[in-house]
Amino acid sequence: MATMERALNEWVALYARCYGYDIETEFTVREVAEMVLKTYDLRDTVQLLTRIPDPKAERVR
């Protein structure tokens, strides 16, 4: 579980770097999984947890 959590947090940090942010991440697998169950979308989940990019910005799919 610790390895999965570390990988998850490294991925979230890389996601943030793609938007020009350098953040420290300490999310649990459970926390992310519960949000995914609500949003049905991993990208939306990470955006809600990190606030990156700004939720008010338009998203292009």
mmCIF file of the N, C-alpha and C atoms, coordinates in Angstrom:
data_MODEL
# 
_entry.id   MODEL 
# 
loop_
_atom_site.group_PDB 
_atom_site.id 
_atom_site.type_symbol 
_atom_site.label_atom_id 
_atom_site.label_alt_id 
_atom_site.label_comp_id 
_atom_site.label_asym_id 
_atom_site.label_entity_id 
_atom_site.label_seq_id 
_atom_site.pdbx_PDB_ins_code 
_atom_site.Cartn_x 
_atom_site.Cartn_y 
_atom_site.Cartn_z 
_atom_site.occupancy 
_atom_site.B_iso_or_equiv 
_atom_site.pdbx_formal_charge 
_atom_site.auth_seq_id 
_atom_site.auth_comp_id 
_atom_site.auth_asym_id 
_atom_site.auth_atom_id 
_atom_site.pdbx_PDB_model_num 
ATOM 1   N N  . MET A 1 1  ? 0.820   -1.179 0.000   1.00 0.00 ? 1  MET A N  1 
ATOM 2   C CA . MET A 1 1  ? 0.000   0.000  0.000   1.00 0.00 ? 1  MET A CA 1 
ATOM 3   C C  . MET A 1 1  ? 0.875   1.257  0.000   1.00 0.00 ? 1  MET A C  1 
ATOM 4   N N  . ALA A 1 2  ? 1.954   1.220  0.747   1.00 0.00 ? 2  ALA A N  1 
ATOM 5   C CA . ALA A 1 2  ? 2.849   2.383  0.803   1.00 0.00 ? 2  ALA A CA 1 
ATOM 6   C C  . ALA A 1 2  ? 3.444   2.682  -0.570  1.00 0.00 ? 2  ALA A C  1 
ATOM 7   N N  . THR A 1 3  ? 3.779   1.633  -1.318  1.00 0.00 ? 3  THR A N  1 
ATOM 8   C CA . THR A 1 3  ? 4.336   1.819  -2.658  1.00 0.00 ? 3  THR A CA 1 
ATOM 9   C C  . THR A 1 3  ? 3.290   2.432  -3.588  1.00 0.00 ? 3  THR A C  1 
ATOM 10  N N  . MET A 1 4  ? 2.059   1.976  -3.474  1.00 0.00 ? 4  MET A N  1 
ATOM 11  C CA . MET A 1 4  ? 0.985   2.519  -4.299  1.00 0.00 ? 4  MET A CA 1 
ATOM 12  C C  . MET A 1 4  ? 0.733   3.995  -3.963  1.00 0.00 ? 4  MET A C  1 
ATOM 13  N N  . GLU A 1 5  ? 0.751   4.312  -2.689  1.00 0.00 ? 5  GLU A N  1 
ATOM 14  C CA . GLU A 1 5  ? 0.536   5.688  -2.259  1.00 0.00 ? 5  GLU A CA 1 
ATOM 15  C C  . GLU A 1 5  ? 1.663   6.601  -2.730  1.00 0.00 ? 5  GLU A C  1 
ATOM 16  N N  . ARG A 1 6  ? 2.885   6.115  -2.654  1.00 0.00 ? 6  ARG A N  1 
ATOM 17  C CA . ARG A 1 6  ? 4.028   6.901  -3.122  1.00 0.00 ? 6  ARG A CA 1 
ATOM 18  C C  . ARG A 1 6  ? 3.925   7.153  -4.624  1.00 0.00 ? 6  ARG A C  1 
ATOM 19  N N  . ALA A 1 7  ? 3.571   6.112  -5.386  1.00 0.00 ? 7  ALA A N  1 
ATOM 20  C CA . ALA A 1 7  ? 3.414   6.256  -6.835  1.00 0.00 ? 7  ALA A CA 1 
ATOM 21  C C  . ALA A 1 7  ? 2.293   7.236  -7.169  1.00 0.00 ? 7  ALA A C  1 
ATOM 22  N N  . LEU A 1 8  ? 1.185   7.157  -6.446  1.00 0.00 ? 8  LEU A N  1 
ATOM 23  C CA . LEU A 1 8  ? 0.059   8.055  -6.656  1.00 0.00 ? 8  LEU A CA 1 
ATOM 24  C C  . LEU A 1 8  ? 0.483   9.501  -6.421  1.00 0.00 ? 8  LEU A C  1 
ATOM 25  N N  . ASN A 1 9  ? 1.168   9.749  -5.325  1.00 0.00 ? 9  ASN A N  1 
ATOM 26  C CA . ASN A 1 9  ? 1.596   11.105 -5.001  1.00 0.00 ? 9  ASN A CA 1 
ATOM 27  C C  . ASN A 1 9  ? 2.644   11.629 -5.974  1.00 0.00 ? 9  ASN A C  1 
ATOM 28  N N  . GLU A 1 10 ? 3.514   10.768 -6.457  1.00 0.00 ? 10 GLU A N  1 
ATOM 29  C CA . GLU A 1 10 ? 4.481   11.183 -7.473  1.00 0.00 ? 10 GLU A CA 1 
ATOM 30  C C  . GLU A 1 10 ? 3.761   11.556 -8.762  1.00 0.00 ? 10 GLU A C  1 
ATOM 31  N N  . TRP A 1 11 ? 2.730   10.793 -9.124  1.00 0.00 ? 11 TRP A N  1 
ATOM 32  C CA . TRP A 1 11 ? 1.961   11.091 -10.333 1.00 0.00 ? 11 TRP A CA 1 
ATOM 33  C C  . TRP A 1 11 ? 1.226   12.425 -10.191 1.00 0.00 ? 11 TRP A C  1 
ATOM 34  N N  . VAL A 1 12 ? 0.636   12.674 -9.033  1.00 0.00 ? 12 VAL A N  1 
ATOM 35  C CA . VAL A 1 12 ? -0.067  13.934 -8.798  1.00 0.00 ? 12 VAL A CA 1 
ATOM 36  C C  . VAL A 1 12 ? 0.923   15.100 -8.873  1.00 0.00 ? 12 VAL A C  1 
ATOM 37  N N  . ALA A 1 13 ? 2.107   14.933 -8.318  1.00 0.00 ? 13 ALA A N  1 
ATOM 38  C CA . ALA A 1 13 ? 3.126   15.982 -8.388  1.00 0.00 ? 13 ALA A CA 1 
ATOM 39  C C  . ALA A 1 13 ? 3.541   16.237 -9.842  1.00 0.00 ? 13 ALA A C  1 
ATOM 40  N N  . LEU A 1 14 ? 3.672   15.186 -10.633 1.00 0.00 ? 14 LEU A N  1 
ATOM 41  C CA . LEU A 1 14 ? 3.995   15.352 -12.058 1.00 0.00 ? 14 LEU A CA 1 
ATOM 42  C C  . LEU A 1 14 ? 2.863   16.058 -12.797 1.00 0.00 ? 14 LEU A C  1 
ATOM 43  N N  . TYR A 1 15 ? 1.636   15.721 -12.469 1.00 0.00 ? 15 TYR A N  1 
ATOM 44  C CA . TYR A 1 15 ? 0.468   16.392 -13.044 1.00 0.00 ? 15 TYR A CA 1 
ATOM 45  C C  . TYR A 1 15 ? 0.572   17.899 -12.787 1.00 0.00 ? 15 TYR A C  1 
ATOM 46  N N  . ALA A 1 16 ? 0.870   18.268 -11.549 1.00 0.00 ? 16 ALA A N  1 
ATOM 47  C CA . ALA A 1 16 ? 0.977   19.683 -11.195 1.00 0.00 ? 16 ALA A CA 1 
ATOM 48  C C  . ALA A 1 16 ? 2.118   20.357 -11.955 1.00 0.00 ? 16 ALA A C  1 
ATOM 49  N N  . ARG A 1 17 ? 3.239   19.658 -12.110 1.00 0.00 ? 17 ARG A N  1 
ATOM 50  C CA . ARG A 1 17 ? 4.374   20.221 -12.845 1.00 0.00 ? 17 ARG A CA 1 
ATOM 51  C C  . ARG A 1 17 ? 4.016   20.512 -14.295 1.00 0.00 ? 17 ARG A C  1 
ATOM 52  N N  . CYS A 1 18 ? 3.139   19.705 -14.867 1.00 0.00 ? 18 CYS A N  1 
ATOM 53  C CA . CYS A 1 18 ? 2.698   19.947 -16.249 1.00 0.00 ? 18 CYS A CA 1 
ATOM 54  C C  . CYS A 1 18 ? 2.012   21.303 -16.374 1.00 0.00 ? 18 CYS A C  1 
ATOM 55  N N  . TYR A 1 19 ? 1.473   21.804 -15.286 1.00 0.00 ? 19 TYR A N  1 
ATOM 56  C CA . TYR A 1 19 ? 0.813   23.112 -15.269 1.00 0.00 ? 19 TYR A CA 1 
ATOM 57  C C  . TYR A 1 19 ? 1.713   24.193 -14.668 1.00 0.00 ? 19 TYR A C  1 
ATOM 58  N N  . GLY A 1 20 ? 2.980   23.860 -14.426 1.00 0.00 ? 20 GLY A N  1 
ATOM 59  C CA . GLY A 1 20 ? 3.935   24.843 -13.935 1.00 0.00 ? 20 GLY A CA 1 
ATOM 60  C C  . GLY A 1 20 ? 3.970   25.015 -12.423 1.00 0.00 ? 20 GLY A C  1 
ATOM 61  N N  . TYR A 1 21 ? 3.421   24.063 -11.681 1.00 0.00 ? 21 TYR A N  1 
ATOM 62  C CA . TYR A 1 21 ? 3.406   24.137 -10.220 1.00 0.00 ? 21 TYR A CA 1 
ATOM 63  C C  . TYR A 1 21 ? 4.309   23.063 -9.641  1.00 0.00 ? 21 TYR A C  1 
ATOM 64  N N  . ASP A 1 22 ? 4.987   23.399 -8.546  1.00 0.00 ? 22 ASP A N  1 
ATOM 65  C CA . ASP A 1 22 ? 5.801   22.435 -7.811  1.00 0.00 ? 22 ASP A CA 1 
ATOM 66  C C  . ASP A 1 22 ? 5.151   22.289 -6.439  1.00 0.00 ? 22 ASP A C  1 
ATOM 67  N N  . ILE A 1 23 ? 4.445   21.180 -6.235  1.00 0.00 ? 23 ILE A N  1 
ATOM 68  C CA . ILE A 1 23 ? 3.701   21.006 -4.993  1.00 0.00 ? 23 ILE A CA 1 
ATOM 69  C C  . ILE A 1 23 ? 4.161   19.759 -4.252  1.00 0.00 ? 23 ILE A C  1 
ATOM 70  N N  . GLU A 1 24 ? 3.949   19.785 -2.948  1.00 0.00 ? 24 GLU A N  1 
ATOM 71  C CA . GLU A 1 24 ? 4.171   18.607 -2.112  1.00 0.00 ? 24 GLU A CA 1 
ATOM 72  C C  . GLU A 1 24 ? 2.827   17.883 -2.019  1.00 0.00 ? 24 GLU A C  1 
ATOM 73  N N  . THR A 1 25 ? 2.826   16.587 -2.233  1.00 0.00 ? 25 THR A N  1 
ATOM 74  C CA . THR A 1 25 ? 1.579   15.831 -2.195  1.00 0.00 ? 25 THR A CA 1 
ATOM 75  C C  . THR A 1 25 ? 1.609   14.802 -1.075  1.00 0.00 ? 25 THR A C  1 
ATOM 76  N N  . GLU A 1 26 ? 0.500   14.679 -0.393  1.00 0.00 ? 26 GLU A N  1 
ATOM 77  C CA . GLU A 1 26 ? 0.362   13.709 0.700   1.00 0.00 ? 26 GLU A CA 1 
ATOM 78  C C  . GLU A 1 26 ? -1.047  13.128 0.689   1.00 0.00 ? 26 GLU A C  1 
ATOM 79  N N  . PHE A 1 27 ? -1.513  12.718 -0.483  1.00 0.00 ? 27 PHE A N  1 
ATOM 80  C CA . PHE A 1 27 ? -2.847  12.144 -0.585  1.00 0.00 ? 27 PHE A CA 1 
ATOM 81  C C  . PHE A 1 27 ? -2.794  10.654 -0.284  1.00 0.00 ? 27 PHE A C  1 
ATOM 82  N N  . THR A 1 28 ? -3.860  10.158 0.313   1.00 0.00 ? 28 THR A N  1 
ATOM 83  C CA . THR A 1 28 ? -3.947  8.720  0.545   1.00 0.00 ? 28 THR A CA 1 
ATOM 84  C C  . THR A 1 28 ? -4.685  8.073  -0.626  1.00 0.00 ? 28 THR A C  1 
ATOM 85  N N  . VAL A 1 29 ? -4.452  6.802  -0.811  1.00 0.00 ? 29 VAL A N  1 
ATOM 86  C CA . VAL A 1 29 ? -5.140  6.064  -1.868  1.00 0.00 ? 29 VAL A CA 1 
ATOM 87  C C  . VAL A 1 29 ? -6.645  6.117  -1.614  1.00 0.00 ? 29 VAL A C  1 
ATOM 88  N N  . ARG A 1 30 ? -7.036  5.984  -0.382  1.00 0.00 ? 30 ARG A N  1 
ATOM 89  C CA . ARG A 1 30 ? -8.464  6.020  -0.039  1.00 0.00 ? 30 ARG A CA 1 
ATOM 90  C C  . ARG A 1 30 ? -9.089  7.366  -0.394  1.00 0.00 ? 30 ARG A C  1 
ATOM 91  N N  . GLU A 1 31 ? -8.404  8.443  -0.060  1.00 0.00 ? 31 GLU A N  1 
ATOM 92  C CA . GLU A 1 31 ? -8.897  9.788  -0.344  1.00 0.00 ? 31 GLU A CA 1 
ATOM 93  C C  . GLU A 1 31 ? -9.140  9.979  -1.846  1.00 0.00 ? 31 GLU A C  1 
ATOM 94  N N  . VAL A 1 32 ? -8.188  9.553  -2.640  1.00 0.00 ? 32 VAL A N  1 
ATOM 95  C CA . VAL A 1 32 ? -8.309  9.692  -4.094  1.00 0.00 ? 32 VAL A CA 1 
ATOM 96  C C  . VAL A 1 32 ? -9.400  8.754  -4.618  1.00 0.00 ? 32 VAL A C  1 
ATOM 97  N N  . ALA A 1 33 ? -9.431  7.529  -4.122  1.00 0.00 ? 33 ALA A N  1 
ATOM 98  C CA . ALA A 1 33 ? -10.428 6.562  -4.585  1.00 0.00 ? 33 ALA A CA 1 
ATOM 99  C C  . ALA A 1 33 ? -11.852 7.041  -4.292  1.00 0.00 ? 33 ALA A C  1 
ATOM 100 N N  . GLU A 1 34 ? -12.066 7.609  -3.117  1.00 0.00 ? 34 GLU A N  1 
ATOM 101 C CA . GLU A 1 34 ? -13.397 8.117  -2.781  1.00 0.00 ? 34 GLU A CA 1 
ATOM 102 C C  . GLU A 1 34 ? -13.815 9.244  -3.713  1.00 0.00 ? 34 GLU A C  1 
ATOM 103 N N  . MET A 1 35 ? -12.869 10.113 -4.087  1.00 0.00 ? 35 MET A N  1 
ATOM 104 C CA . MET A 1 35 ? -13.179 11.208 -4.992  1.00 0.00 ? 35 MET A CA 1 
ATOM 105 C C  . MET A 1 35 ? -13.454 10.687 -6.406  1.00 0.00 ? 35 MET A C  1 
ATOM 106 N N  . VAL A 1 36 ? -12.707 9.667  -6.825  1.00 0.00 ? 36 VAL A N  1 
ATOM 107 C CA . VAL A 1 36 ? -12.936 9.073  -8.148  1.00 0.00 ? 36 VAL A CA 1 
ATOM 108 C C  . VAL A 1 36 ? -14.344 8.477  -8.212  1.00 0.00 ? 36 VAL A C  1 
ATOM 109 N N  . LEU A 1 37 ? -14.801 7.875  -7.131  1.00 0.00 ? 37 LEU A N  1 
ATOM 110 C CA . LEU A 1 37 ? -16.153 7.326  -7.101  1.00 0.00 ? 37 LEU A CA 1 
ATOM 111 C C  . LEU A 1 37 ? -17.216 8.418  -7.260  1.00 0.00 ? 37 LEU A C  1 
ATOM 112 N N  . LYS A 1 38 ? -16.899 9.620  -6.824  1.00 0.00 ? 38 LYS A N  1 
ATOM 113 C CA . LYS A 1 38 ? -17.839 10.739 -6.964  1.00 0.00 ? 38 LYS A CA 1 
ATOM 114 C C  . LYS A 1 38 ? -17.785 11.366 -8.353  1.00 0.00 ? 38 LYS A C  1 
ATOM 115 N N  . THR A 1 39 ? -16.577 11.450 -8.928  1.00 0.00 ? 39 THR A N  1 
ATOM 116 C CA . THR A 1 39 ? -16.417 12.160 -10.204 1.00 0.00 ? 39 THR A CA 1 
ATOM 117 C C  . THR A 1 39 ? -16.390 11.241 -11.416 1.00 0.00 ? 39 THR A C  1 
ATOM 118 N N  . TYR A 1 40 ? -16.043 9.980  -11.211 1.00 0.00 ? 40 TYR A N  1 
ATOM 119 C CA . TYR A 1 40 ? -15.870 9.015  -12.305 1.00 0.00 ? 40 TYR A CA 1 
ATOM 120 C C  . TYR A 1 40 ? -14.782 9.435  -13.290 1.00 0.00 ? 40 TYR A C  1 
ATOM 121 N N  . ASP A 1 41 ? -13.844 10.290 -12.849 1.00 0.00 ? 41 ASP A N  1 
ATOM 122 C CA . ASP A 1 41 ? -12.808 10.796 -13.745 1.00 0.00 ? 41 ASP A CA 1 
ATOM 123 C C  . ASP A 1 41 ? -11.557 11.124 -12.922 1.00 0.00 ? 41 ASP A C  1 
ATOM 124 N N  . LEU A 1 42 ? -10.443 10.506 -13.245 1.00 0.00 ? 42 LEU A N  1 
ATOM 125 C CA . LEU A 1 42 ? -9.214  10.717 -12.483 1.00 0.00 ? 42 LEU A CA 1 
ATOM 126 C C  . LEU A 1 42 ? -8.700  12.144 -12.637 1.00 0.00 ? 42 LEU A C  1 
ATOM 127 N N  . ARG A 1 43 ? -8.775  12.686 -13.845 1.00 0.00 ? 43 ARG A N  1 
ATOM 128 C CA . ARG A 1 43 ? -8.297  14.055 -14.059 1.00 0.00 ? 43 ARG A CA 1 
ATOM 129 C C  . ARG A 1 43 ? -9.129  15.046 -13.244 1.00 0.00 ? 43 ARG A C  1 
ATOM 130 N N  . ASP A 1 44 ? -10.444 14.884 -13.250 1.00 0.00 ? 44 ASP A N  1 
ATOM 131 C CA . ASP A 1 44 ? -11.296 15.763 -12.446 1.00 0.00 ? 44 ASP A CA 1 
ATOM 132 C C  . ASP A 1 44 ? -10.960 15.624 -10.964 1.00 0.00 ? 44 ASP A C  1 
ATOM 133 N N  . THR A 1 45 ? -10.705 14.411 -10.527 1.00 0.00 ? 45 THR A N  1 
ATOM 134 C CA . THR A 1 45 ? -10.351 14.168 -9.132  1.00 0.00 ? 45 THR A CA 1 
ATOM 135 C C  . THR A 1 45 ? -9.088  14.919 -8.753  1.00 0.00 ? 45 THR A C  1 
ATOM 136 N N  . VAL A 1 46 ? -8.056  14.803 -9.565  1.00 0.00 ? 46 VAL A N  1 
ATOM 137 C CA . VAL A 1 46 ? -6.786  15.466 -9.250  1.00 0.00 ? 46 VAL A CA 1 
ATOM 138 C C  . VAL A 1 46 ? -6.955  16.984 -9.293  1.00 0.00 ? 46 VAL A C  1 
ATOM 139 N N  . GLN A 1 47 ? -7.751  17.466 -10.227 1.00 0.00 ? 47 GLN A N  1 
ATOM 140 C CA . GLN A 1 47 ? -7.995  18.908 -10.282 1.00 0.00 ? 47 GLN A CA 1 
ATOM 141 C C  . GLN A 1 47 ? -8.695  19.382 -9.004  1.00 0.00 ? 47 GLN A C  1 
ATOM 142 N N  . LEU A 1 48 ? -9.671  18.648 -8.544  1.00 0.00 ? 48 LEU A N  1 
ATOM 143 C CA . LEU A 1 48 ? -10.379 19.032 -7.320  1.00 0.00 ? 48 LEU A CA 1 
ATOM 144 C C  . LEU A 1 48 ? -9.467  18.971 -6.093  1.00 0.00 ? 48 LEU A C  1 
ATOM 145 N N  . LEU A 1 49 ? -8.605  17.976 -6.031  1.00 0.00 ? 49 LEU A N  1 
ATOM 146 C CA . LEU A 1 49 ? -7.718  17.828 -4.871  1.00 0.00 ? 49 LEU A CA 1 
ATOM 147 C C  . LEU A 1 49 ? -6.599  18.871 -4.856  1.00 0.00 ? 49 LEU A C  1 
ATOM 148 N N  . THR A 1 50 ? -6.087  19.225 -6.039  1.00 0.00 ? 50 THR A N  1 
ATOM 149 C CA . THR A 1 50 ? -4.939  20.135 -6.110  1.00 0.00 ? 50 THR A CA 1 
ATOM 150 C C  . THR A 1 50 ? -5.323  21.567 -6.440  1.00 0.00 ? 50 THR A C  1 
ATOM 151 N N  . ARG A 1 51 ? -6.531  21.743 -7.000  1.00 0.00 ? 51 ARG A N  1 
ATOM 152 C CA . ARG A 1 51 ? -6.986  23.048 -7.497  1.00 0.00 ? 51 ARG A CA 1 
ATOM 153 C C  . ARG A 1 51 ? -6.126  23.524 -8.664  1.00 0.00 ? 51 ARG A C  1 
ATOM 154 N N  . ILE A 1 52 ? -5.537  22.573 -9.400  1.00 0.00 ? 52 ILE A N  1 
ATOM 155 C CA . ILE A 1 52 ? -4.701  22.853 -10.570 1.00 0.00 ? 52 ILE A CA 1 
ATOM 156 C C  . ILE A 1 52 ? -5.280  22.095 -11.751 1.00 0.00 ? 52 ILE A C  1 
ATOM 157 N N  . PRO A 1 53 ? -5.573  22.695 -12.858 1.00 0.00 ? 53 PRO A N  1 
ATOM 158 C CA . PRO A 1 53 ? -5.604  24.146 -13.054 1.00 0.00 ? 53 PRO A CA 1 
ATOM 159 C C  . PRO A 1 53 ? -6.797  24.738 -12.316 1.00 0.00 ? 53 PRO A C  1 
ATOM 160 N N  . ASP A 1 54 ? -6.851  26.045 -12.301 1.00 0.00 ? 54 ASP A N  1 
ATOM 161 C CA . ASP A 1 54 ? -7.935  26.750 -11.637 1.00 0.00 ? 54 ASP A CA 1 
ATOM 162 C C  . ASP A 1 54 ? -9.274  26.209 -12.119 1.00 0.00 ? 54 ASP A C  1 
ATOM 163 N N  . PRO A 1 55 ? -10.139 25.787 -11.198 1.00 0.00 ? 55 PRO A N  1 
ATOM 164 C CA . PRO A 1 55 ? -11.432 25.220 -11.600 1.00 0.00 ? 55 PRO A CA 1 
ATOM 165 C C  . PRO A 1 55 ? -12.295 26.181 -12.417 1.00 0.00 ? 55 PRO A C  1 
ATOM 166 N N  . LYS A 1 56 ? -12.035 27.475 -12.315 1.00 0.00 ? 56 LYS A N  1 
ATOM 167 C CA . LYS A 1 56 ? -12.808 28.452 -13.067 1.00 0.00 ? 56 LYS A CA 1 
ATOM 168 C C  . LYS A 1 56 ? -12.359 28.550 -14.514 1.00 0.00 ? 56 LYS A C  1 
ATOM 169 N N  . ALA A 1 57 ? -11.168 28.012 -14.806 1.00 0.00 ? 57 ALA A N  1 
ATOM 170 C CA . ALA A 1 57 ? -10.670 28.029 -16.176 1.00 0.00 ? 57 ALA A CA 1 
ATOM 171 C C  . ALA A 1 57 ? -11.445 27.019 -17.012 1.00 0.00 ? 57 ALA A C  1 
ATOM 172 N N  . GLU A 1 58 ? -11.663 27.334 -18.280 1.00 0.00 ? 58 GLU A N  1 
ATOM 173 C CA . GLU A 1 58 ? -12.387 26.407 -19.143 1.00 0.00 ? 58 GLU A CA 1 
ATOM 174 C C  . GLU A 1 58 ? -11.522 25.216 -19.481 1.00 0.00 ? 58 GLU A C  1 
ATOM 175 N N  . ARG A 1 59 ? -12.134 24.051 -19.492 1.00 0.00 ? 59 ARG A N  1 
ATOM 176 C CA . ARG A 1 59 ? -11.420 22.813 -19.817 1.00 0.00 ? 59 ARG A CA 1 
ATOM 177 C C  . ARG A 1 59 ? -11.743 22.424 -21.250 1.00 0.00 ? 59 ARG A C  1 
ATOM 178 N N  . VAL A 1 60 ? -10.717 22.133 -22.007 1.00 0.00 ? 60 VAL A N  1 
ATOM 179 C CA . VAL A 1 60 ? -10.893 21.697 -23.388 1.00 0.00 ? 60 VAL A CA 1 
ATOM 180 C C  . VAL A 1 60 ? -10.634 20.214 -23.460 1.00 0.00 ? 60 VAL A C  1 
ATOM 181 N N  . ARG A 1 61 ? -11.568 19.489 -24.039 1.00 0.00 ? 61 ARG A N  1 
ATOM 182 C CA . ARG A 1 61 ? -11.391 18.043 -24.165 1.00 0.00 ? 61 ARG A CA 1 
ATOM 183 C C  . ARG A 1 61 ? -11.008 17.698 -25.570 1.00 0.00 ? 61 ARG A C  1 
# 
